[in-house]
Amino acid sequence: MVSKQPRKQRKARYNAPLHIRQKYMAAPLSKELRGKYGRSASVIIGDTVVVMRGDHAGTKGKVEALSLKSGTIVVEGVSVSKVDGTEVPRPIYPSNVMITSLEMNDKRRESILSRGR
């Protein structure tokens, strides 16, 4: 039996191995993609996304990097400036973006997405 306790849910998520953390990197799909591929998909580098929440809401860009360890993605054009003036990328949780176009160079990803529908 799986626990309902929030602390145990958080602990399981924090201690999860990387192949399980990949499942936490899903983001909702746009209305155009939703009819073909389902409700959500895992974000990969090269996908085009729109930020839906936060200070950068409405910003559109490609995914430049992702971190399974922290569960975040880096989107081009989403950055903050440091005190010395340099720009650093601002990590975003995948749940706060919407995928508008999918990177389909990988045959395995195509089969995974087509399996959903």
Residue pairs with C-beta under 8 A, 6 or more apart in sequence:
3 9
13 24
16 24
18 68
18 69
21 68
21 69
21 71
22 42
22 68
23 42
24 71
24 94
25 42
25 43
25 66
25 68
25 71
25 73
25 94
26 40
26 41
26 42
26 43
26 94
26 95
27 40
27 41
27 42
27 43
27 49
27 94
27 95
27 97
27 98
27 99
28 34
28 39
28 40
28 98
28 99
29 37
29 38
29 39
29 40
29 41
29 98
29 99
30 50
30 98
30 99
30 100
32 100
33 41
33 99
33 100
33 101
33 102
36 117
37 102
37 113
37 114
37 116
37 117
38 113
38 116
38 117
41 99
41 102
41 113
41 116
43 49
43 63
43 66
43 73
43 94
43 97
43 99
44 63
44 66
44 103
44 106
44 109
45 63
45 64
45 65
45 66
45 103
46 62
46 63
46 103
46 105
47 62
47 63
47 99
47 101
47 102
47 103
48 60
48 61
48 62
48 63
48 99
48 100
48 101
49 60
49 61
49 62
49 63
49 73
49 75
49 97
49 98
49 99
49 100
50 58
50 59
50 60
50 97
50 98
50 100
51 57
51 58
51 59
51 60
51 75
51 78
51 92
51 96
51 97
52 96
52 97
52 98
53 96
54 92
54 96
56 75
56 78
56 90
56 92
59 75
59 77
59 78
60 77
60 100
61 75
61 76
61 77
61 78
62 75
62 76
63 73
63 74
63 75
63 76
64 74
64 75
64 76
64 89
65 73
65 74
65 89
66 72
66 73
66 74
66 94
67 73
67 91
70 91
71 93
71 94
72 91
72 92
72 93
72 94
73 91
73 92
73 93
73 94
73 97
74 89
74 90
74 91
74 92
75 89
75 92
75 97
78 89
78 90
78 92
79 87
79 88
79 89
79 90
80 87
80 88
80 90
81 87
81 88
82 88
102 109
102 113
103 109
104 110
